[in-house]
Amino acid sequence: MTATALTAGALVGVAGICCRRGVDHARSARVRRRFGAAHVGPARPRWLPAPPAWLAAALTDAAVPLDPDRAWSMWLAAVAVGAAAGVAVGGLVLAVLAAAVAAFAPVLLLRSGRGRSEARLEAGLPGALEAVARGLRSGASLRQAVTEAASTTPGILGDELATVAADAAHGASLVTALEAMAVRCPLPGVGLAVTALCLGAETGGAQARAVDGVAATLRERLAVAGEVRALSAQTRASMIVIALAPLAFSAFASATDHRTSTFLFRTPVGLGCVVAGVGLDAAGACWMRRLSRVVA
């Protein structure tokens, strides 16, 4: 019992250090952003392993507002806390299982959030195009209208429009800058919007009406996609509940009855039941996720 308590205490201490390092790094990053390029403190503790190379791209794709170093520190802290809780409740086997869950859960969350950044970009396209059309109606040129829309459009789309305006201001043609944006963001909605703007820049004519038409088309597409997601929301909620209910019940039963935890995590038959149950639960979750994706 003493060894278990010491192990749990050590793991909790490691988790606390990781969390503290993450908070210090976030504070240092805010100071660096406030004072420009000045370097304040180390970017990452030397003793902490470097985050994987794919983490930054995955966080951006899932629209998670965390820098890779802070997310990595929180991830390691969650693994340490899970291992400490497992040692305290069910011994070494439960500690390994809890640490594995804490290690793989962020991966599943990032995978489930794939494409969220692109979806937000496409969702902002109709508003940005309508802002361009308003600028054109007020007498501005297409380049000026794009610049004004960039200043009023939040998020990644606003940054992309600002890049287009900056490229055009530094000598590149507006068509070239817009086509570069389409290459950086290879999405159907972005391609349609860029085509409409390039056509207006090259041929002139009733640019505001054409841009408004494209914005209306994109808004209708988003409405249809939202309706499909709403119709499949019940299926996805059922999938999550069915997949998590056995795990939640097992955790509750193990925490409230030591006989259950002893059988499940300290006997060969119990360990076999845990492995089989987790495997079947994961297979069922993947199957239901595939079915819900077909419905969607």
C-alpha positions in Angstrom: 0.0 0.0 0.0 2.9 2.4 0.8 4.5 1.7 -2.6 1.2 2.4 -4.4 0.7 5.7 -2.5 4.3 6.7 -3.3 3.9 5.9 -7.0 0.6 7.8 -7.2 2.1 10.8 -5.4 5.1 10.8 -7.8 2.9 10.7 -10.9 0.7 13.5 -9.5 3.8 15.5 -8.9 5.0 15.0 -12.5 1.5 16.0 -13.8 1.6 19.1 -11.7 5.0 20.0 -13.0 3.9 19.5 -16.6 0.8 21.7 -16.0 2.9 24.4 -14.4 5.4 24.4 -17.3 2.5 24.7 -19.7 1.1 27.7 -17.9 4.5 29.3 -17.7 5.0 28.8 -21.4 1.6 30.2 -22.3 2.4 33.3 -20.2 5.8 33.7 -21.9 4.2 33.3 -25.3 1.7 36.1 -24.5 4.6 38.4 -23.4 6.6 37.6 -26.6 3.5 38.4 -28.7 3.0 41.7 -26.8 6.6 42.8 -27.3 7.2 41.5 -30.8 10.1 39.2 -31.5 11.8 39.5 -28.1 12.5 36.1 -26.7 11.3 35.7 -23.1 12.3 32.5 -21.4 12.7 29.1 -23.1 10.2 28.0 -25.7 9.9 24.6 -24.1 11.5 23.0 -21.0 14.7 21.1 -22.0 13.8 18.1 -20.0 10.4 17.8 -21.6 10.3 15.7 -24.9 9.6 17.6 -28.0 6.1 17.5 -29.4 5.6 15.3 -32.4 5.9 17.0 -35.8 2.3 16.3 -36.8 0.8 17.9 -33.7 0.9 21.6 -34.9 -0.9 20.7 -38.2 -3.4 18.6 -36.4 -4.2 21.3 -33.9 -4.7 23.8 -36.8 -6.8 21.5 -38.8 -9.1 20.8 -35.8 -9.3 24.5 -34.9 -7.9 23.9 -31.4 -6.6 27.3 -30.0 -3.4 25.8 -28.4 0.2 26.1 -29.4 1.9 22.6 -29.8 4.2 23.0 -26.7 1.3 23.8 -24.4 -0.9 21.0 -25.8 2.0 18.5 -25.5 2.5 19.5 -21.8 -1.2 19.1 -21.1 -1.2 15.7 -22.9 1.7 14.4 -20.8 0.1 15.7 -17.7 -3.1 13.9 -18.5 -1.2 10.6 -19.0 0.5 11.1 -15.6 -2.7 11.8 -13.8 -4.4 8.8 -15.5 -1.6 6.5 -14.4 -1.7 7.9 -10.8 -5.5 7.4 -10.6 -5.1 3.9 -12.0 -2.4 3.0 -9.4 -4.6 4.4 -6.6 -7.7 2.5 -7.7 -6.7 -0.8 -9.2 -3.0 -1.3 -9.2 -0.4 -1.4 -12.0 -2.7 -3.0 -14.7 -5.3 -0.3 -14.3 -2.6 2.3 -14.3 -1.3 1.1 -17.6 -4.9 1.0 -19.1 -5.6 4.5 -17.8 -2.4 5.9 -19.1 -3.1 4.3 -22.5 -6.6 5.9 -22.6 -5.2 9.3 -21.7 -2.5 8.9 -24.4 -4.9 7.9 -27.2 -7.9 10.0 -26.3 -6.4 13.3 -27.6 -5.6 11.5 -30.9 -9.2 10.4 -31.3 -10.4 13.9 -30.4 -8.1 15.5 -33.0 -9.2 12.9 -35.6 -12.9 13.7 -34.9 -12.2 17.4 -35.3 -10.4 17.0 -38.7 -11.6 19.5 -41.2 -13.1 21.8 -38.6 -10.8 24.7 -39.6 -11.8 24.3 -43.3 -15.4 24.1 -42.4 -15.2 27.4 -40.5 -13.4 28.9 -43.5 -16.1 27.9 -45.9 -18.8 29.0 -43.4 -17.4 32.5 -43.5 -17.3 32.8 -47.3 -20.8 34.1 -47.8 -20.4 36.9 -45.3 -17.0 37.8 -46.8 -18.4 37.9 -50.4 -21.3 40.0 -49.3 -18.8 42.4 -47.7 -17.0 42.6 -51.0 -20.3 43.2 -52.8 -21.1 46.1 -50.4 -17.7 47.6 -51.1 -18.2 47.4 -54.8 -21.6 49.1 -54.5 -20.1 51.9 -52.5 -17.8 52.7 -55.5 -14.6 51.0 -54.4 -12.5 48.9 -56.8 -12.4 45.1 -56.4 -9.0 45.3 -54.7 -10.2 47.9 -52.3 -13.4 45.9 -51.6 -11.3 42.8 -50.9 -9.1 44.8 -48.5 -12.2 46.1 -46.6 -13.7 42.6 -46.4 -10.4 41.3 -45.0 -10.6 43.8 -42.2 -14.1 42.8 -41.2 -13.8 39.0 -41.7 -12.5 37.1 -38.6 -10.5 33.9 -38.4 -8.5 32.1 -41.1 -10.6 33.5 -44.0 -9.8 37.1 -42.9 -6.1 36.2 -42.8 -6.3 34.7 -46.3 -8.0 37.8 -47.6 -5.5 40.0 -45.9 -2.7 38.0 -47.6 -4.4 38.5 -51.0 -4.7 42.3 -50.3 -1.1 42.5 -49.3 0.1 40.6 -52.3 -1.9 42.9 -54.6 -0.5 45.9 -52.8 3.1 44.7 -53.3 2.7 44.5 -57.1 1.1 41.2 -57.9 -2.1 41.3 -59.9 -5.3 40.6 -58.0 -6.1 37.6 -60.1 -2.7 36.0 -59.3 -3.2 36.7 -55.6 -6.6 35.2 -55.6 -5.4 32.1 -57.5 -2.7 31.7 -54.9 -5.4 31.7 -52.2 -7.2 29.0 -54.1 -4.0 26.9 -54.1 -3.5 27.4 -50.3 -7.1 26.5 -49.6 -8.2 23.8 -52.1 -11.9 23.8 -51.1 -14.9 23.8 -53.4 -16.4 26.9 -51.9 -13.1 28.8 -52.1 -12.6 27.8 -55.7 -16.1 29.0 -56.6 -15.5 32.3 -54.8 -12.1 32.8 -56.3 -13.5 32.1 -59.8 -16.2 34.7 -59.4 -13.8 37.3 -58.2 -11.2 36.6 -60.9 -13.9 36.8 -63.5 -15.0 40.1 -62.2 -11.5 41.4 -62.1 -10.8 40.4 -65.7 -14.1 41.3 -67.4 -15.7 44.0 -65.2 -19.4 44.4 -65.6 -21.9 44.0 -62.8 -19.4 42.6 -60.2 -21.5 43.2 -57.1 -24.5 41.3 -58.5 -22.2 38.3 -59.5 -20.5 38.3 -56.1 -23.9 38.4 -54.4 -25.1 35.5 -56.5 -22.1 33.3 -55.5 -22.6 34.2 -51.9 -26.3 33.1 -52.1 -25.2 29.8 -53.7 -22.7 29.1 -51.0 -25.2 30.0 -48.3 -27.7 27.5 -49.8 -25.0 24.8 -49.8 -24.2 25.5 -46.2 -27.9 25.3 -45.3 -28.2 21.9 -47.0 -25.1 20.6 -45.2 -26.4 21.9 -41.9 -29.7 20.1 -42.4 -27.9 16.9 -43.1 -25.9 17.2 -40.0 -29.0 18.0 -38.0 -30.8 14.9 -39.3 -27.8 12.7 -38.4 -27.2 14.3 -35.0 -29.3 11.7 -33.1 -27.4 8.9 -34.7 -24.0 10.4 -33.7 -25.3 11.1 -30.1 -26.5 7.4 -29.8 -23.1 6.2 -31.0 -21.3 8.3 -28.4 -23.6 7.2 -25.6 -23.5 3.5 -26.5 -19.7 3.5 -26.8 -19.0 5.4 -23.5 -21.7 3.8 -21.3 -19.8 0.5 -20.7 -16.6 2.3 -19.9 -18.3 4.7 -17.6 -20.1 1.9 -15.8 -16.9 -0.1 -15.4 -15.1 2.9 -14.0 -17.9 3.6 -11.5 -18.2 0.0 -10.4 -14.4 -0.3 -9.9 -14.2 2.9 -8.0 -17.1 2.1 -5.6 -16.5 -1.7 -5.1 -12.9 -2.9 -4.5 -14.0 -6.5 -5.2 -15.0 -5.5 -8.8 -11.7 -3.7 -9.3 -9.7 -6.6 -7.9 -11.5 -9.2 -10.1 -11.2 -7.1 -13.3 -7.6 -5.9 -13.0 -5.8 -8.4 -10.7 -7.1 -11.8 -12.0 -6.4 -13.4 -15.4 -10.1 -14.0 -16.1 -10.9 -10.4 -15.2 -8.1 -9.0 -17.4 -9.4 -11.2 -20.3 -12.9 -9.7 -19.8 -11.5 -6.2 -19.8 -9.5 -6.7 -23.0 -12.4 -8.4 -24.7 -14.8 -5.8 -23.6 -12.7 -2.9 -24.7 -12.0 -4.5 -28.0 -15.7 -5.2 -28.7 -16.6 -1.7 -27.6 -14.0 -0.1 -29.9 -15.1 -2.3 -32.8 -18.8 -1.3 -32.2 -17.9 2.4 -32.0 -16.0 2.2 -35.3 -18.9 0.4 -37.0 -21.5 2.9 -35.7 -19.2 5.8 -36.7 -19.1 4.4 -40.2 -22.9 4.0 -40.3 -23.4 7.6 -39.1 -20.9 8.9 -41.8 -23.0 7.1 -44.4 -26.2 8.7 -43.1 -24.5 12.1 -43.1 
